[in-house]
Amino acid sequence: MYDRILLSTDGTVASEEAESHAIALAEAHDAVLHVLYVVDEDVVTAYSGDEYVDEAEGPEHGLEEHGRETLAEVRAEASDTGVEVVETMRHGRPAETIVTYAEEEDVDLIVLGTKRRPEAYRALLGSVTDRVLRLTTRPSTVVKTDVSE
């Protein structure tokens, strides 16, 4: 049923359950797991550049390093199950980049994580997951992570 599954992850707690779910789905369907980490260009361009962040020259370096670590962690977890992984890091606006990648790679399923947040938060800021679901025509699965705050 699924030959190519896309997991978009940002390496946060909201993605942890989605990562495990996507790996299990890829294993069950003998599918290739595409793992995408998007360096959010809005975060990068919002930085004034007046000071160093985490001993790096701005947030882009830190986000790329976090992305490499996140991709490596998912690859390691997937390799324990024998799932083939295609790792990709892209720069851009997360929701649009996820949808574009899904189209380019002709994925059969998009797996996204989300963290339970108060309604006021969602109404004000929305979420990448919500936007991807509005933009894509591809089948998608949302894996909720309930985190006590």
C-alpha positions in Angstrom: 0.0 0.0 0.0 2.8 2.4 0.9 6.1 2.4 -1.1 7.4 5.9 0.0 6.6 7.4 3.4 7.6 10.9 4.3 8.3 11.8 7.9 8.8 15.5 8.5 10.5 16.1 11.8 11.8 19.0 13.7 13.5 16.9 16.4 11.2 18.2 19.2 9.0 16.2 21.6 6.1 16.8 19.2 7.9 14.7 16.6 9.0 11.8 18.8 5.8 9.7 18.5 5.5 10.5 14.8 9.1 9.2 14.2 8.4 5.9 15.9 5.0 5.6 14.0 6.6 6.3 10.6 9.4 3.8 11.2 6.8 1.1 12.2 4.7 1.9 9.1 7.7 1.7 6.8 8.7 -1.6 8.3 5.2 -3.1 8.0 4.9 -2.0 4.4 8.5 -2.6 3.4 8.5 1.1 2.3 11.3 3.6 1.9 11.2 6.2 4.7 12.0 9.7 3.6 13.0 11.8 6.6 12.8 15.6 6.0 14.2 18.3 8.3 13.4 21.9 7.3 15.6 24.8 8.4 13.0 27.4 8.9 14.0 30.5 6.8 11.7 32.7 8.9 13.8 31.9 12.0 17.1 32.4 10.1 16.1 35.8 8.6 14.6 37.1 11.9 18.0 37.0 13.5 19.7 40.4 13.7 23.2 39.0 13.7 24.2 41.3 16.5 25.5 38.5 18.7 26.6 34.9 18.6 24.2 32.1 19.3 25.5 28.9 20.9 29.1 29.8 19.8 28.0 29.7 16.2 27.5 32.5 13.7 23.7 32.8 14.0 20.8 30.4 14.2 21.3 28.9 10.7 24.4 27.0 11.9 22.6 25.8 15.0 19.5 24.7 13.1 21.5 22.8 10.6 23.5 21.1 13.3 20.2 20.2 15.1 18.8 18.9 11.8 21.9 16.7 11.2 21.5 15.2 14.7 17.8 14.7 14.3 18.2 12.9 10.9 21.0 10.7 12.3 18.8 9.7 15.3 15.9 8.7 13.1 18.3 6.8 10.7 19.8 4.9 13.7 16.3 4.0 15.0 15.2 2.9 11.6 18.3 0.9 10.9 17.5 -1.3 13.9 14.4 -2.4 12.0 16.0 -2.7 8.6 14.0 0.3 7.1 15.7 2.1 4.2 16.0 5.8 5.0 16.5 8.8 2.6 17.6 11.8 4.7 17.0 15.3 3.4 17.6 18.8 4.9 16.1 21.7 3.1 15.8 25.5 3.8 12.5 27.2 3.5 9.1 27.7 5.0 8.3 24.4 6.7 4.8 23.7 5.5 5.4 24.7 1.9 8.7 22.8 1.8 7.1 19.6 3.2 4.3 19.7 0.6 6.8 20.5 -2.3 9.1 17.6 -1.2 6.1 15.2 -1.0 5.1 16.1 -4.5 8.7 15.9 -5.9 9.3 12.5 -4.4 5.7 11.2 -5.1 5.3 10.0 -1.5 2.3 7.8 -0.7 1.9 9.1 2.9 3.0 12.1 4.9 3.5 11.5 8.7 3.5 14.5 10.9 3.7 15.0 14.6 1.9 17.6 16.7 1.9 18.6 20.3 -1.3 19.3 22.1 -1.6 23.0 22.6 -4.3 25.3 24.0 -6.9 26.6 21.5 -5.8 30.2 22.1 -2.2 29.3 21.0 -3.4 27.5 17.8 -5.8 30.4 17.0 -3.0 32.9 17.3 -0.1 31.1 15.8 -1.5 28.0 14.0 0.9 25.1 13.3 3.0 23.7 10.6 1.0 20.4 10.8 -2.3 22.3 10.3 -0.9 24.2 7.3 0.5 21.1 5.6 -2.9 19.4 6.0 -4.5 22.3 4.3 -2.0 22.5 1.5 -1.5 18.9 0.6 -3.7 16.5 -1.4 -1.6 13.5 -0.3 -2.8 11.1 2.4 -1.5 12.2 5.7 -1.3 10.9 9.2 -1.0 13.1 12.3 0.5 11.6 15.4 -0.4 13.5 18.5 2.0 13.8 21.5 0.3 14.8 24.8 2.9 16.6 26.8 2.1 17.8 30.3 3.0 21.4 30.7 
